[in-house]
Amino acid sequence: MKNLLIESISKYITLNLDEENLIESFWIKKTLHKGDYLLRNGKTCRTDNFVVSGTLKAFYINSKTGKEEILYFAIENWWATDIESFQKQKPSIYNIQAIEKTELLQIHYDSFQEMLKQIPKLERFFRIILENYLSSLQRRIIEDNVLNAEQRYTNFTENYPKIVAKVPQYLIASYLGITAEFLSRIRKKT
């Protein structure tokens, strides 16, 4: 399991064997079963989480409609964390839940800070990860404001085929901000 994390990190920075072993010592394995929560609204996010296998959804409940609204999905080799809650150690405003059995590697906040002190070049890796995340958020905001639902769905299927293959359509509809019925009509057209 930890080899996948090391491989992910090694795509952006070079690690020696001692650093790899040290990194591995900070992470613990966690298994979530379908429906288990990694994080609940109102609780503080105590871990950063690397997805080894499985699928998670991050969502909040819209107070006006009472409906679940998907913020993001996390699949293999992705991260699932409420960044603000983790970094500031304050309560989260959303939930993260397993869609299927999910294997994670977790690092607790204090261990994360210690790992960065002991291996300073990891700061670069996590900066790159955050930059990539910020870029995807910016793209999503623009797409939500500029593209129609069909265009958003097409972009989503082109950019995230692995998610489309693993996630139920009603959750993808929620992510796109449309009803499952409307998504069904779009899929019939394409």
QUIQUI-V491664 format. One record per residue. SS is DSSP state (h for helix, s for strand, l for the rest). PHI is phi in whole degrees, -180 to 180 (NA if undefined). BURIAL is + if it has 24 or more other C-alpha atoms within 12 Angstrom, else -. Layout:
ss = <SS & SS>
phi = <PHI & PHI>
burial = <BURIAL & BURIAL>
//
This chain:
ss = <l & h & h & h & h & h & h & h & h & h & l & l & l & l & l & l & h & h & h & h & h & h & h & h & h & h & l & s & s & s & s & s & l & l & l & l & s & s & s & l & l & l & l & s & l & l & s & s & s & s & s & s & s & l & l & s & s & s & s & s & s & l & l & l & l & l & l & s & s & s & s & s & s & s & l & l & l & l & s & l & l & l & h & h & h & h & h & h & l & l & s & l & l & l & s & s & s & s & l & l & l & s & s & s & s & s & s & s & h & h & h & h & h & h & h & h & h & h & l & l & l & h & h & h & h & h & h & h & h & h & h & h & h & h & h & h & h & h & h & h & h & h & h & h & h & h & l & l & h & h & h & h & h & h & h & h & h & h & h & l & h & h & h & h & h & h & l & l & h & h & h & h & h & h & h & h & l & l & l & h & h & h & h & h & h & h & h & h & h & l>
phi = <NA & -71 & -62 & -63 & -64 & -62 & -61 & -62 & -64 & -68 & -70 & -117 & -140 & -94 & -116 & -92 & -62 & -62 & -66 & -59 & -64 & -66 & -57 & -59 & -70 & -88 & -102 & -122 & -86 & -143 & -115 & -113 & -97 & -50 & 92 & -68 & -96 & -86 & -150 & -118 & -49 & 93 & -99 & -83 & -76 & -93 & -132 & -95 & -131 & -104 & -85 & -86 & -155 & 99 & -146 & -122 & -126 & -108 & -154 & -131 & -99 & -66 & -68 & -82 & -102 & 76 & -94 & -75 & -122 & -79 & -93 & -163 & -114 & -134 & -118 & -48 & 72 & -115 & -112 & -136 & -158 & -87 & -58 & -64 & -63 & -67 & -68 & -97 & 51 & -127 & -59 & -79 & -103 & -141 & -115 & -129 & -136 & -76 & -85 & -148 & -54 & -134 & -103 & -125 & -113 & -121 & -131 & -76 & -52 & -63 & -66 & -60 & -63 & -66 & -60 & -66 & -66 & -78 & -131 & -56 & -67 & -67 & -55 & -64 & -58 & -70 & -65 & -63 & -60 & -66 & -63 & -63 & -64 & -63 & -61 & -68 & -65 & -62 & -62 & -65 & -61 & -63 & -61 & -62 & -89 & -113 & -94 & -81 & -60 & -64 & -65 & -63 & -64 & -60 & -61 & -61 & -66 & -73 & -84 & -133 & -61 & -67 & -69 & -58 & -73 & -107 & -104 & -58 & -61 & -65 & -75 & -63 & -59 & -60 & -59 & -81 & 79 & -131 & -81 & -63 & -65 & -66 & -63 & -59 & -65 & -63 & -64 & -67 & -74 & -92>
burial = <+ & + & - & - & + & + & - & + & + & - & - & - & - & - & - & - & - & - & - & + & - & - & + & + & - & + & + & + & + & + & + & + & - & - & - & - & + & + & + & + & - & - & - & + & + & + & + & + & + & + & + & + & + & + & + & + & + & + & + & + & - & - & - & - & - & - & - & + & + & + & + & + & + & + & + & + & + & + & + & + & + & + & + & - & + & + & - & - & - & - & - & + & + & + & + & + & + & + & + & + & + & + & + & + & + & + & + & + & + & - & - & + & - & - & + & - & - & - & + & - & - & + & - & - & + & + & - & - & + & - & - & - & - & - & - & - & - & - & - & + & - & - & - & - & - & - & - & - & + & + & - & + & + & - & - & + & - & - & - & - & - & - & + & + & - & + & + & - & + & - & + & + & + & + & + & + & + & + & - & - & - & - & + & - & - & - & - & - & - & ->
//
